[in-house]
Amino acid sequence: SPKNYLWEGLKCSYPINESPRIISLDLSSSELTGETALSLSNLSMIQSLDLSNNNLTGPIPDFLSQLPNLTIINLENNKLTGSVPVGLIERRRNGLLSLSLCGNPNLSGNFSCKKKNNFIIPIVGSVVGIFCLLSVAVICWCLKRKTEDGKNSKFQKNQQFTYSEILKFTNNLERTLGKGGFGTVYHGYIDKLQVAVKMLSPSSIQGFQEFHAEVNLLMRVHHTNLTSLVGYCNDENNMGLVYEYMANGNLQEHLSDSSSNILGWEDRLRIAADAAQGLEYLHYGCKPPIIHRDVKSANILLTENFQAKVSDFGLSRNFPTDGGTHISTVVAGTPGYLDPEYYLTSRLNEKSDTYSFGIVLLEIITSRPVITGTLERIHISQWVGFMLAQGDINSIVDPRLERNFNVNSVWKVVEIAMACVSPNATKRPTMSQVLMELKECMATEELSQKKQMGYETELGEPVEMVSLNDSIRMLRPSVR
C-alpha cells in the first residue's frame, strides 16, 4: 500500500474502509531454500501461492490447508519430502483447490503429473524463443532511445549513492537550502530531477541514530503526504539523505511575517488536511503504527503546487500493537510543540503527535510564533485561550487575511486546535477525527466561496456553540 509501490509478484485487494490485503504471492524461481516459511500462515486472505522452481526441502506444511481462501498452490520442481497433508488432498478432491506438485521425487501422496507432449514442446519452445529474442531486441532499442533522450525522473528509488555521486549531484555542495540540527541541506539534480540532499554534520550528537531511523522508516513507508526518500549516502565519513525536492520550502517560512507570499485561508486549510492525512497514515495505515515525535510547521514541506508533506522522521518510533496504551522513552521533540504530558511522564502515544499538530493548527490560524516574549514567555495556546475568552475571532486570525474567510470554518478549526492541545491526552481527538473535521471545514469554506459570500454577511448575531472538547464552550458568530 499504496498500489504504486507493490513488489513484483505481489497482488493485493483494496477493500473500502479496510487495509489492503495480500491475495496473490509469486516467489517462483527465487532460489528459496530450507523449509516453507511459517510466516505464510499469516496471509489469511491469500488466494494464489506460487513457490515453484526453488530448492525448498522438508514436508508440505499443514497450515496451507487452513488458509480458507487459498485456491491455487504451485510447489512444482522443489525438493519436498514426506506426504501431502490430508487437508490439501481433500480440498483438491472436492474441486476447491488447484494443487501442482510435480518435480518433487521424494514426495509421497496420491497425486498425478500430466505427461507433456514431447512433439509439441520443441515447436512451442522455438516459437516462444524467437518471440522472446524479438522482444528483447525491441526493449533494448527503446531503452537506448530513452537514455539518449534523458530519463528525467525515472530512477531507481531508495538507492545508495557514493559521496562522489553526491558531490556530482550538488555541483560540489554549491547551493544551500537550509541548516538544522542534523546538518546542512543542499540542492541538486539527478539527471533532470531536482533533489534535496541532507548531509549529516560531524558535530550532530544524535545525527547518526536519526540517520538510520529515517532511512529504515522511509524505505518501507510511502504516502502522498510523506516526503519521499530517493536514496542515501553511507560512506565512512560522509552520511546523507537524498529526498524529492520541495519547491516551496516549509510551512513555517510561509507563515512568518517576512514571507512575501501570504497563504489564503483555503490554502491553509488544504495544507492542514494534507499534513493530518500524512500523520493519520503513520498512526493507522502502518503496521506497527508510527509516532512522528517532532511534528512542527518547519517539518511540513510544500511542493510546487502547495501540497503538504510531513518530513524529518529521525525521532520517529514504532508503537506496539499488543494493546498497550503508551511506550516509555526518553523525551525528544521541539520546545513549544512538545506534549506536556509526555514531557512530565516520558510516556509516549499517538496523542503526543495530536498535541504537536494542534500547535501547528494554531500557527496556521494566527501566523504567530509558538513562543513570544523574552522576559515573560507566552505560549501560542495560552494566547489563543486568552483571546477566545473575549469572543472575537478577528483578533485571533492572521490579520493579513483581511477577513477573507468563512467565520464558521475558522471557528471550527480553532476548536479542533484547542481540543488537540488539551493538557490531558485522553481528551484529545485522534488524527482520524482531526482529519474528518478539517475536511468538513474545507467543505464549508468551498461552499462559502461558491456562494460568493463576503465577510460582511458573515458577522451575524452570536449563538451558543459547543466545541469538540467539552472544556471549550463559547459564543461565536454564525452565518444567517
MOCORSUL-V611942 format. One line per field, one symbol per residue. ss: DSSP state (A for helix, B for strand, O for the rest). phi: phi as a letter, one per 40 degrees, with the letter a starting at -180 (. if undefined). psi: psi as a letter, one per 40 degrees, with the letter a starting at -180 (. if undefined). A space follows every 50 residues. Layout:
ss=???
phi=???
psi=???
This chain:
ss=OOAAAOOOOBBBBOOOOOOOBBBBBBOOOOOOBBOOOAAAAAOOOOOBBB OOOOBBBBOOOAAAAAOOOOOBBBOOOOBBOBBOOAAAAAAAAOOOOBBB OOOOOOBBOOOOOOOOOAAAAAAAAAAAAAAAAAAAAAAAAAAAAAAAAO OOOOOOOOBBBOAAAAAAAOOOOOOBBBBOOOBBBBBBBBOOBBBBBBBB OOOOOOAAAAAAAAAAAAOOOOOOOBOOBBBBBBOOOOBBBBBBOOOOOB AAAAAOOOOOOOOOAAAAAAAAAAAAAAAAAAAAOOOOOBBOOOOOAAAB BBOOOOOBBBOOOOOOBBOOOOOOOOBBOOOOOOOOOOOAAAAAAOBBOA AAAAAAAAAAAAAAAAOOOOBBOOOOOBBAAAAAAAAAOOOOAAAOOOAA AOOOOOAAAAAAAAAAAAAAOOOOAAAOOOAAAAAAAAAAAAAAAAAAAA AOOOAAAAOOOBBBBBOOOOOOBBBBBOOO
phi=.cccbcccgbbbcbccgbcdbcbabbbcfbfcbgccccccccccbcbbbb bcfbbcbgccccccccccccbbbbbcfbbcbgbcdddcccccccgcabbb bcgbcccbicabbcccccccddcccccccccccccccccccccccccccg cfccbccfccbcccccccdcfgfcbccibaccibbbcabbfbccbbbccc cdccccdcccdccccccccbbbacbbccccaabbcdbbbabbbccbcbgb cdccccccccbccccccccccccdcccccccccbcbbccbbcgacaccbb cbcdcgccbcbgbcbcbcbcbcgccabcaccaibdgbcdcccccbgcbac ccccccccccccccccgcccbbgbcbcbcdccccccccccgbcccccdcc cffcacccccdccccdcccccddccccccccccccccccccccccccccc cfccccccccccbcbccccdcbbabbcbcb
psi=hidefiihehiiigiheiiiihehhhfifefiiaihhdedeegeeidhhh fifafiiaihidedeehdehehhhfifafiiaihhddddddddeeehhhh eiegdehiigiihhhiheddddddddddddddddddddddddddddddeh ebegihifihiidddddddefffdhhdiiaddaihiiihhbehhihhhhh hdehdedddddddddddeeehhidfiihhdaihfidehhihhiihhdfai dddeeidehehhhidddddddddddddddddddeeihiihhdefhideeh ihadefhihhagfdeiiihifeeieiihihhiahhdehhdddddeehhad edddddddddddddddfiidhiiddghhiddddddddddeehdeedihee effgihddddddddddddddehdhddeiiidddddddddddddddddddd efhiddeegaiiihhhidheehhihiiih.
